[in-house]
């Protein structure tokens, strides 16, 4: 059976898209170019801000998300992956615009967490305000009897500032220290693992930085994409 072609609906932001692409390459068992998977990337940074739209402050990103998904389908992708947690709020509507499947990164993260870190009861969530507001992670993790602990309101604002700083290319130690402080507060509240619930966060927060496991949805999505492409 021929390998499937992966479509990446990217650009939210570009570095997070690179991170997913890189992780797919690293998870692919290949000894030469020809053994790697074919990947089509539409890096569309013109998609309106997802969190701002959820908060009712900006343009609806759904038309651009649908159009970009359709571009990938027309280009020959067999399935789509999206390296943006907040965009998953619009997932069902995007899926209706294409005939090929779209993997759900948040659902796969919940499954993988239950499988790999069992028994686990509580996870701390670092994410965009859009993710906190929609409670997408809470809903998916509840299916696996895992409680999601959110940050306090002022810390949510700090996480959002950090996300935008990383999008602007700021990967400084100061930015990293800010996110580490908030992660530690979640651990102090009983979190047994930390979800890097925005695709910018794994760019600055690493496994060795905290005392509990870091759950990286980008990494989980990359592994799933490789497995699905090789089925």
C-alpha positions as a Markdown table, in Angstrom:
| # | Residue | x | y | z |
|---|---|---|---|---|
| 1 | Unk | 0.0 | 0.0 | 0.0 |
| 2 | Unk | 1.4 | 3.4 | -0.9 |
| 3 | Unk | 2.3 | 5.9 | 1.8 |
| 4 | Unk | -0.2 | 8.7 | 2.4 |
| 5 | Unk | 0.6 | 12.3 | 1.7 |
| 6 | Unk | 0.5 | 14.6 | 4.8 |
| 7 | Unk | -1.0 | 18.1 | 4.5 |
| 8 | Unk | 0.1 | 20.7 | 7.1 |
| 9 | Unk | -2.3 | 23.6 | 7.5 |
| 10 | Unk | 0.4 | 25.9 | 8.9 |
| 11 | Unk | 1.5 | 29.5 | 9.5 |
| 12 | Unk | 0.0 | 29.8 | 13.0 |
| 13 | Unk | 2.8 | 30.6 | 13.6 |
| 14 | Unk | 5.5 | 29.8 | 11.1 |
| 15 | Unk | 8.0 | 28.5 | 13.7 |
| 16 | Unk | 5.5 | 26.2 | 15.1 |
| 17 | Unk | 4.9 | 24.8 | 11.6 |
| 18 | Unk | 8.7 | 24.3 | 11.2 |
| 19 | Unk | 8.7 | 22.5 | 14.6 |
| 20 | Unk | 6.0 | 20.1 | 13.5 |
| 21 | Unk | 7.7 | 19.4 | 10.1 |
| 22 | Unk | 11.0 | 18.8 | 11.9 |
| 23 | Unk | 9.4 | 16.4 | 14.4 |
| 24 | Unk | 7.8 | 14.4 | 11.6 |
| 25 | Unk | 11.2 | 14.1 | 9.9 |
| 26 | Unk | 12.7 | 12.9 | 13.2 |
| 27 | Unk | 10.0 | 10.3 | 13.8 |
| 28 | Unk | 10.2 | 8.9 | 10.3 |
| 29 | Unk | 12.4 | 5.8 | 10.1 |
| 30 | Unk | 14.5 | 6.7 | 7.1 |
| 31 | Unk | 18.0 | 6.1 | 5.9 |
| 32 | Unk | 17.8 | 8.1 | 2.7 |
| 33 | Unk | 15.7 | 10.9 | 1.1 |
| 34 | Unk | 13.4 | 8.5 | -0.7 |
| 35 | Unk | 12.3 | 6.8 | 2.6 |
| 36 | Unk | 10.9 | 10.1 | 4.0 |
| 37 | Unk | 7.3 | 11.0 | 3.7 |
| 38 | Unk | 5.8 | 13.4 | 1.2 |
| 39 | Unk | 4.5 | 16.4 | 3.0 |
| 40 | Unk | 2.6 | 19.4 | 1.5 |
| 41 | Unk | 2.7 | 22.5 | 3.7 |
| 42 | Unk | 0.5 | 25.6 | 3.2 |
| 43 | Unk | 2.2 | 28.0 | 5.5 |
| 44 | Unk | -0.5 | 30.7 | 5.7 |
| 45 | Unk | 0.4 | 33.3 | 8.3 |
| 46 | Unk | -2.4 | 35.6 | 6.9 |
| 47 | Unk | -5.1 | 33.5 | 8.8 |
| 48 | Unk | -6.6 | 35.9 | 11.3 |
| 49 | Unk | -5.7 | 35.6 | 15.0 |
| 50 | Unk | -7.7 | 32.7 | 16.5 |
| 51 | Unk | -7.8 | 33.8 | 20.1 |
| 52 | Unk | -8.8 | 37.4 | 19.2 |
| 53 | Unk | -11.7 | 35.9 | 17.1 |
| 54 | Unk | -12.9 | 33.7 | 20.0 |
| 55 | Unk | -12.8 | 36.8 | 22.2 |
| 56 | Unk | -14.9 | 38.7 | 19.6 |
| 57 | Unk | -12.2 | 41.2 | 18.9 |
| 58 | Unk | -11.0 | 40.3 | 15.4 |
| 59 | Unk | -12.0 | 38.9 | 12.0 |
| 60 | Unk | -13.3 | 35.3 | 11.8 |
| 61 | Unk | -10.4 | 33.0 | 10.8 |
| 62 | Unk | -12.7 | 30.2 | 9.6 |
| 63 | Unk | -12.9 | 31.3 | 5.9 |
| 64 | Unk | -9.1 | 31.3 | 5.7 |
| 65 | Unk | -8.8 | 28.0 | 7.5 |
| 66 | Unk | -11.3 | 26.4 | 5.2 |
| 67 | Unk | -9.6 | 27.8 | 2.1 |
| 68 | Unk | -6.2 | 26.6 | 3.3 |
| 69 | Unk | -7.5 | 23.1 | 4.0 |
| 70 | Unk | -9.1 | 23.0 | 0.5 |
| 71 | Unk | -5.7 | 24.1 | -1.0 |
| 72 | Unk | -4.1 | 21.1 | 0.7 |
| 73 | Unk | -6.8 | 18.7 | -0.5 |
| 74 | Unk | -6.5 | 20.0 | -4.1 |
| 75 | Unk | -2.7 | 19.7 | -3.9 |
| 76 | Unk | -3.0 | 16.0 | -3.2 |
| 77 | Unk | -2.9 | 15.6 | 0.6 |
| 78 | Unk | -4.5 | 12.4 | 2.0 |
| 79 | Unk | -5.1 | 13.9 | 5.4 |
| 80 | Unk | -4.5 | 17.2 | 7.2 |
| 81 | Unk | -2.8 | 18.2 | 10.5 |
| 82 | Unk | -2.9 | 21.6 | 12.1 |
| 83 | Unk | 0.0 | 22.9 | 14.3 |
| 84 | Unk | -2.2 | 25.3 | 16.2 |
| 85 | Unk | -4.1 | 24.4 | 19.3 |
| 86 | Unk | -6.6 | 27.3 | 19.2 |
| 87 | Unk | -7.5 | 26.6 | 15.6 |
| 88 | Unk | -8.9 | 23.3 | 16.8 |
| 89 | Unk | -11.9 | 25.2 | 18.2 |
| 90 | Unk | -12.9 | 25.5 | 14.5 |
| 91 | Unk | -12.0 | 21.9 | 13.6 |
| 92 | Unk | -15.5 | 20.5 | 12.9 |
| 93 | Unk | -16.3 | 23.5 | 10.6 |
| 94 | Unk | -13.0 | 23.1 | 8.8 |
| 95 | Unk | -13.6 | 19.3 | 8.4 |
| 96 | Unk | -17.0 | 20.0 | 6.7 |
| 97 | Unk | -15.1 | 22.0 | 3.9 |
| 98 | Unk | -12.9 | 19.0 | 2.8 |
| 99 | Unk | -13.4 | 15.3 | 2.1 |
| 100 | Unk | -10.1 | 14.2 | 3.5 |
| 101 | Unk | -9.7 | 13.6 | 7.3 |
| 102 | Unk | -8.2 | 16.1 | 9.7 |
| 103 | Unk | -6.4 | 14.7 | 12.8 |
| 104 | Unk | -7.5 | 16.1 | 16.1 |
| 105 | Unk | -4.3 | 17.0 | 18.0 |
| 106 | Unk | -6.1 | 17.7 | 21.3 |
| 107 | Unk | -8.0 | 14.4 | 21.2 |
| 108 | Unk | -4.8 | 12.5 | 20.4 |
| 109 | Unk | -3.0 | 14.3 | 23.2 |
| 110 | Unk | -5.6 | 13.2 | 25.7 |
| 111 | Unk | -5.4 | 9.6 | 24.5 |
| 112 | Unk | -1.6 | 9.6 | 24.6 |
| 113 | Unk | -1.5 | 11.1 | 28.1 |
| 114 | Unk | -3.8 | 8.5 | 29.5 |
| 115 | Unk | -1.8 | 5.7 | 27.8 |
| 116 | Unk | 1.8 | 6.9 | 28.6 |
| 117 | Unk | 1.4 | 8.6 | 32.0 |
| 118 | Unk | -1.1 | 6.2 | 33.7 |
| 119 | Unk | -2.4 | 6.5 | 36.4 |
| 120 | Unk | -2.6 | 10.3 | 36.2 |
| 121 | Unk | -5.3 | 12.4 | 37.7 |
| 122 | Unk | -4.4 | 16.1 | 37.1 |
| 123 | Unk | -2.5 | 18.0 | 34.4 |
| 124 | Unk | -1.6 | 21.6 | 34.3 |
| 125 | Unk | -2.4 | 23.6 | 31.1 |
| 126 | Unk | -0.3 | 26.3 | 29.6 |
| 127 | Unk | -2.2 | 27.7 | 26.6 |
| 128 | Unk | -3.7 | 30.7 | 24.8 |
| 129 | Unk | -6.6 | 32.6 | 26.3 |
| 130 | Unk | -8.7 | 31.2 | 23.5 |
| 131 | Unk | -8.0 | 27.6 | 24.6 |
| 132 | Unk | -8.7 | 28.5 | 28.2 |
| 133 | Unk | -12.0 | 30.2 | 27.3 |
| 134 | Unk | -13.3 | 27.3 | 25.1 |
| 135 | Unk | -12.1 | 24.6 | 27.5 |
| 136 | Unk | -11.3 | 22.3 | 24.6 |
| 137 | Unk | -8.6 | 20.5 | 26.6 |
| 138 | Unk | -10.9 | 20.2 | 29.6 |
| 139 | Unk | -13.5 | 18.5 | 27.5 |
| 140 | Unk | -11.2 | 16.0 | 25.8 |
| 141 | Unk | -9.3 | 15.1 | 29.0 |
| 142 | Unk | -12.5 | 14.6 | 31.0 |
| 143 | Unk | -13.3 | 11.7 | 28.7 |
| 144 | Unk | -10.2 | 10.0 | 30.1 |
| 145 | Unk | -11.0 | 11.0 | 33.7 |
| 146 | Unk | -8.1 | 13.5 | 33.8 |
| 147 | Unk | -8.7 | 16.9 | 35.5 |
| 148 | Unk | -7.2 | 19.9 | 33.7 |
| 149 | Unk | -5.9 | 22.7 | 36.0 |
| 150 | Unk | -5.9 | 26.2 | 34.5 |
| 151 | Unk | -3.7 | 29.1 | 35.5 |
| 152 | Unk | -5.0 | 32.0 | 37.5 |
| 153 | Unk | -6.4 | 34.9 | 35.4 |
| 154 | Unk | -3.3 | 37.1 | 35.7 |
| 155 | Unk | -1.1 | 34.2 | 34.8 |
| 156 | Unk | -3.3 | 33.4 | 31.7 |
| 157 | Unk | -2.5 | 36.9 | 30.5 |
| 158 | Unk | 1.2 | 36.3 | 31.1 |
| 159 | Unk | 1.1 | 33.1 | 29.1 |
| 160 | Unk | -0.6 | 34.9 | 26.3 |
| 161 | Unk | 2.1 | 37.6 | 26.3 |
| 162 | Unk | 4.7 | 34.8 | 26.2 |
| 163 | Unk | 3.0 | 33.2 | 23.2 |
| 164 | Unk | 3.0 | 36.5 | 21.3 |
| 165 | Unk | 6.6 | 37.1 | 22.3 |
| 166 | Unk | 7.7 | 33.7 | 20.9 |
| 167 | Unk | 5.7 | 34.4 | 17.7 |
| 168 | Unk | 7.7 | 37.6 | 17.4 |
| 169 | Unk | 11.0 | 35.6 | 17.6 |
| 170 | Unk | 11.8 | 36.3 | 21.3 |
| 171 | Unk | 13.2 | 33.1 | 22.8 |
| 172 | Unk | 15.1 | 34.8 | 25.6 |
| 173 | Unk | 15.8 | 33.4 | 29.0 |
| 174 | Unk | 13.5 | 36.1 | 30.5 |
| 175 | Unk | 10.6 | 34.8 | 28.5 |
| 176 | Unk | 11.5 | 31.3 | 29.5 |
| 177 | Unk | 11.6 | 32.2 | 33.2 |
| 178 | Unk | 8.1 | 33.7 | 33.0 |
| 179 | Unk | 6.6 | 30.5 | 31.7 |
| 180 | Unk | 8.6 | 28.4 | 34.2 |
| 181 | Unk | 7.2 | 30.4 | 37.1 |
| 182 | Unk | 3.6 | 29.8 | 35.9 |
| 183 | Unk | 4.3 | 26.1 | 35.2 |
| 184 | Unk | 5.6 | 25.7 | 38.8 |
| 185 | Unk | 2.4 | 27.2 | 40.2 |
| 186 | Unk | 0.4 | 24.6 | 38.3 |
| 187 | Unk | 2.7 | 21.9 | 39.8 |
| 188 | Unk | 2.2 | 23.3 | 43.2 |
| 189 | Unk | -1.6 | 23.0 | 42.6 |
| 190 | Unk | -1.2 | 19.3 | 42.0 |
| 191 | Unk | -0.4 | 19.0 | 38.3 |
| 192 | Unk | 1.3 | 15.7 | 37.6 |
| 193 | Unk | 2.3 | 16.8 | 34.1 |
| 194 | Unk | 2.2 | 20.1 | 32.1 |
| 195 | Unk | 0.5 | 20.4 | 28.7 |
| 196 | Unk | 2.3 | 22.7 | 26.4 |
| 197 | Unk | -1.1 | 23.7 | 25.0 |
| 198 | Unk | 0.1 | 26.2 | 22.4 |
| 199 | Unk | 2.4 | 25.2 | 19.6 |
| 200 | Unk | 4.8 | 28.1 | 20.5 |
| 201 | Unk | 5.3 | 26.8 | 24.1 |
| 202 | Unk | 7.4 | 23.7 | 23.2 |
| 203 | Unk | 9.8 | 26.1 | 21.5 |
| 204 | Unk | 10.9 | 27.5 | 24.9 |
| 205 | Unk | 9.7 | 24.9 | 27.5 |
| 206 | Unk | 11.6 | 21.6 | 27.6 |
| 207 | Unk | 11.2 | 18.3 | 29.5 |
| 208 | Unk | 14.3 | 19.0 | 31.6 |
| 209 | Unk | 13.0 | 22.4 | 32.7 |
| 210 | Unk | 10.4 | 21.2 | 35.2 |
| 211 | Unk | 10.0 | 18.3 | 37.7 |
| 212 | Unk | 7.0 | 16.7 | 36.0 |
| 213 | Unk | 6.6 | 15.4 | 32.4 |
| 214 | Unk | 5.9 | 17.9 | 29.6 |
| 215 | Unk | 3.1 | 16.9 | 27.3 |
| 216 | Unk | 4.0 | 18.2 | 23.8 |
| 217 | Unk | 0.9 | 18.0 | 21.5 |
| 218 | Unk | 3.1 | 18.9 | 18.5 |
| 219 | Unk | 5.2 | 15.9 | 19.2 |
| 220 | Unk | 2.2 | 13.6 | 19.6 |
| 221 | Unk | 0.7 | 14.9 | 16.4 |
| 222 | Unk | 3.9 | 14.3 | 14.5 |
| 223 | Unk | 4.1 | 10.7 | 15.7 |
| 224 | Unk | 0.4 | 10.1 | 14.8 |
| 225 | Unk | 0.9 | 11.7 | 11.4 |
| 226 | Unk | 3.9 | 9.4 | 10.6 |
| 227 | Unk | 1.9 | 6.3 | 11.7 |
| 228 | Unk | -1.2 | 7.3 | 9.7 |
| 229 | Unk | 0.9 | 8.0 | 6.6 |
| 230 | Unk | 2.5 | 4.6 | 6.8 |
| 231 | Unk | -0.7 | 2.6 | 7.4 |
